[in-house]
């Protein structure tokens, strides 16, 4: 992608930077740089308030059409916003699943009634969403979901029963979008539906999962005849796979560049410590820092290729298919580098009793990067089968 910023784009950049500088102060000063991966348990209420401050300033959902509350910002402007947000130390977005996944999916596949009902709450920062994809028996294999959806004719409502797992921020969310099986006779990706479900109802139970870091951003979510109206399925029964794949395409959009700015902040901190404690004098450490820098630059260039690719709403370009495997492996290695740079201090709790330091938390959290969102093994299968056209992996016969 030949990304060129015009004078108007640079004026937009200055506007973004100025607004962030003026607003990441006072009550929001403490959230600078907080709430990213492995740190999502911090300053939750403050970050919720920050979502609404962003909305008041017109800085949520900037890529959405103006008719639905956005700025209709160009790709270049969306890139600028994400980069400036990360550069300013903007906190992890508690509303990102709604803004970057649910919102674009509704705009692409939802009815006008669904858009009118759900988009304003996302745009204002009031309504938070989580993602109901993975299950105990269907983690990376999304097509194997067993959560079922049965339509109740008398009440004209769908009844959802089953279990989802590894659901980020479910305990803070108002709504969840769920992949469920509408036709038990169909197998694999057929017979699925994509449902919009309120979390605050008797049929929904959320149980936190305590992680290696001692925190609990992820949850199990149980549905026991949870309900949603007949109008709360996107598309028709059987369209769930198409909608789910479209949503995954939005996941690999401009927000990836903001993610990389956060990675750069982590790398900068590692370099600072390496210089201060002398580990930068080690040729092997210097080589690994150089490789991390090169890898991050390659990640950026591939993201620009992703943004310039042409793909329909239900498919991913080849550049997008390699992204998850690449960044998760790179980030895991960065966590290892952080521990080696810290040296003996990596084994000490320097931030107080039972409190992990930021780089210690980074190392532990990145153990999960190559698992959630599709394991590295599944990602390699996707690349082989869908990007390269190789034969599918042999599967055993069920007995």
Number of C-alpha atoms within 10 A of each C-alpha: 12 7 12 8 14 10 9 10 15 13 12 16 19 14 13 20 18 13 13 20 14 9 15 18 12 8 11 17 13 14 20 16 17 21 19 17 16 24 19 21 15 16 17 17 12 14 24 18 17 24 26 19 17 18 19 13 11 15 20 24 28 20 20 20 13 12 8 16 19 16 17 16 16 13 15 15 22 21 22 22 24 20 23 20 20 22 17 16 19 24 25 26 18 27 26 20 20 27 23 22 22 25 25 21 23 19 16 13 17 19 16 10 10 17 16 13 11 17 21 15 13 26 27 20 25 15 20 22 28 25 23 26 26 25 22 13 14 15 20 20 16 18 21 19 24 21 22 21 28 17 16 13 9 6 9 12 18 24 19 27 20 19 24 25 24 22 23 22 21 26 19 18 20 15 20 23 22 23 29 29 30 25 16 14 8 12 13 13 18 20 19 31 26 27 25 23 23 16 24 12 11 11 16 20 18 19 15 19 17 12 14 12 17 13 16 19 21 20 20 21 23 19 21 15 17 22 26 19 16 16 15 19 23 21 17 11 19 19 18 26 22 19 24 20 16 21 23 18 22 19 17 21 19 24 19 22 23 20 19 20 21 22 19 18 16 19 21 14 15 23 18 13 16 22 13 10 12 11 18 19 11 11 10 11 17 16 12 14 22 12 14 20 15 11 15 21 14 13 19 16 13 18 23 20 18 23 22 14 15 11 13 10 17 15 17 21 17 17 18 23 21 16 17 20 22 18 20 21 15 20 24 19 16 24 23 17 20 24 19 16 26 19 13 9 13 17 11 15 13 13 10 9 8 11 14 19 16 15 22 23 19 24 23 19 19 21 18 16 21 21 17 15 19 19 19 19 12 15 21 17 17 19 18 16 14 17 17 11 10 12 10 11 9 6 6 6 5 4 3
